[in-house]
Amino acid sequence: MEQAMEQSAELDRLKDRFVGEWDLDLTIHMPDGNTMTGRGTASVREVSRGYGIESVLAYTVGGLSYVETDLWSYDRWGEMIHMFGVGSDGSVHDHTGRWKDADTLELHWRGIQEGGETEETVTATLGVRGYRSNQIGGDHTW
């Protein structure tokens, strides 16, 4: 019989803040200063016996439809939250980060996308309307 390890407060916090069904309001800040907004939904559930969460996001930004599936958890040895995401545009990102305050999680990713170096920051805040995502990137396009 497997013995479960005690779940960290950080993992409990992640589940408490995000598990559920959400309406999304998104604002994407592009490197050139332009802003794009969109709306969508998120369905978030516990996975792996409660040691992670899976989110499925579906939204429209700038007239383009997008779907993303993310796997989230807390790495207790590295003391970081990871969000590994696969998007309907073929993108694959492993964001890492920490809580900025009681309700705001900030995650970062840096890598190659569409032939160039790209950086992205995702800030997820639990608010009145649910999950809010702000993404800031190098040459990132949607």
C-alpha positions as CSV (number, residue, x, y, z in Angstrom):
1,M,0.0,0.0,0.0
2,E,1.3,3.4,-0.9
3,Q,1.8,6.0,1.8
4,A,0.8,9.5,0.7
5,M,3.2,12.3,1.4
6,E,1.7,15.3,3.3
7,Q,0.6,18.0,0.9
8,S,2.2,21.4,1.3
9,A,0.3,24.5,2.2
10,E,1.3,26.0,-1.2
11,L,-0.4,23.1,-3.0
12,D,-3.5,23.5,-0.9
13,R,-3.5,27.2,-1.6
14,L,-3.3,26.5,-5.4
15,K,-6.2,24.1,-5.2
16,D,-8.3,26.4,-3.0
17,R,-7.8,29.4,-5.4
18,F,-8.3,27.7,-8.7
19,V,-10.3,24.4,-8.7
20,G,-13.8,25.0,-10.1
21,E,-15.5,26.4,-13.2
22,W,-14.6,30.0,-14.1
23,D,-15.4,32.8,-16.6
24,L,-12.2,34.4,-17.9
25,D,-11.4,38.0,-18.6
26,L,-8.0,38.3,-20.3
27,T,-5.7,41.1,-21.1
28,I,-2.6,40.5,-23.1
29,H,0.1,43.1,-23.1
30,M,2.3,42.8,-26.1
31,P,6.0,44.0,-26.2
32,D,5.1,46.8,-28.6
33,G,2.7,48.3,-26.0
34,N,-0.5,47.1,-27.7
35,T,-3.1,45.4,-25.6
36,M,-5.5,42.6,-26.6
37,T,-8.5,41.6,-24.5
38,G,-10.7,38.5,-24.6
39,R,-13.2,36.3,-22.8
40,G,-13.5,32.6,-22.2
41,T,-13.9,29.8,-19.6
42,A,-11.7,27.6,-17.5
43,S,-12.5,24.2,-16.0
44,V,-10.0,23.3,-13.2
45,R,-9.9,20.0,-11.3
46,E,-7.7,18.0,-9.0
47,V,-5.5,15.3,-10.5
48,S,-2.9,12.8,-9.3
49,R,-4.6,12.1,-6.0
50,G,-4.7,15.8,-5.2
51,Y,-1.0,16.5,-5.9
52,G,-1.8,18.7,-8.9
53,I,-4.5,20.4,-10.8
54,E,-5.5,20.4,-14.5
55,S,-7.0,23.4,-16.2
56,V,-8.6,23.5,-19.6
57,L,-9.0,27.1,-20.9
58,A,-11.0,28.0,-23.9
59,Y,-11.1,31.7,-25.0
60,T,-11.1,34.1,-27.8
61,V,-8.6,37.0,-28.0
62,G,-8.4,39.4,-30.9
63,G,-11.0,37.3,-32.8
64,L,-8.9,34.1,-32.6
65,S,-10.1,31.0,-30.7
66,Y,-7.6,29.3,-28.4
67,V,-7.6,26.2,-26.2
68,E,-5.0,25.4,-23.6
69,T,-4.6,22.5,-21.2
70,D,-2.3,23.0,-18.2
71,L,-0.9,20.8,-15.5
72,W,-0.1,22.6,-12.3
73,S,1.7,21.6,-9.1
74,Y,4.0,22.7,-6.3
75,D,7.6,21.5,-6.3
76,R,8.4,21.3,-2.6
77,W,12.1,20.8,-3.2
78,G,12.5,23.7,-5.6
79,E,9.9,25.7,-3.7
80,M,8.2,26.8,-7.0
81,I,4.8,26.3,-8.6
82,H,5.0,24.8,-12.1
83,M,2.4,25.2,-14.8
84,F,3.1,23.0,-17.9
85,G,0.9,24.0,-20.7
86,V,0.1,22.8,-24.2
87,G,-1.8,25.2,-26.5
88,S,-4.0,24.7,-29.6
89,D,-1.4,26.6,-31.6
90,G,1.2,23.9,-30.8
91,S,3.0,25.9,-28.1
92,V,4.5,24.1,-25.1
93,H,5.6,26.1,-22.0
94,D,6.7,25.2,-18.5
95,H,6.1,28.3,-16.4
96,T,7.5,28.5,-12.9
97,G,6.8,31.1,-10.2
98,R,5.5,32.0,-6.8
99,W,2.6,33.8,-5.0
100,K,3.0,37.6,-5.0
101,D,0.3,38.0,-2.4
102,A,-2.6,36.1,-1.0
103,D,-4.5,35.9,-4.3
104,T,-2.0,36.6,-7.0
105,L,0.3,34.0,-8.6
106,E,3.0,35.1,-11.0
107,L,4.6,32.6,-13.3
108,H,7.5,33.0,-15.9
109,W,8.6,31.2,-19.0
110,R,11.5,31.9,-21.4
111,G,12.2,29.9,-24.5
112,I,12.1,29.7,-28.3
113,Q,8.8,30.2,-30.1
114,E,8.2,30.9,-33.8
115,G,12.0,31.0,-34.4
116,G,12.8,33.6,-31.8
117,E,13.6,34.0,-28.1
118,T,10.4,34.7,-26.2
119,E,9.6,35.6,-22.6
120,E,6.2,35.4,-21.0
121,T,4.8,36.3,-17.6
122,V,1.4,35.0,-16.5
123,T,-0.2,36.7,-13.6
124,A,-3.3,34.8,-12.3
125,T,-5.5,36.7,-9.8
126,L,-8.6,35.3,-8.2
127,G,-11.1,38.2,-8.4
128,V,-14.8,38.8,-8.7
129,R,-15.0,37.4,-12.2
130,G,-12.6,34.6,-11.6
131,Y,-9.2,33.8,-13.2
132,R,-7.5,36.8,-14.8
133,S,-4.4,36.3,-17.0
134,N,-1.9,39.0,-18.1
135,Q,0.8,37.8,-20.5
136,I,3.8,39.8,-21.4
137,G,6.1,38.5,-24.1
138,G,9.0,39.1,-26.4
139,D,7.9,38.2,-29.9
140,H,4.9,36.2,-28.7
141,T,2.0,36.3,-31.1
142,W,-1.5,34.9,-30.8
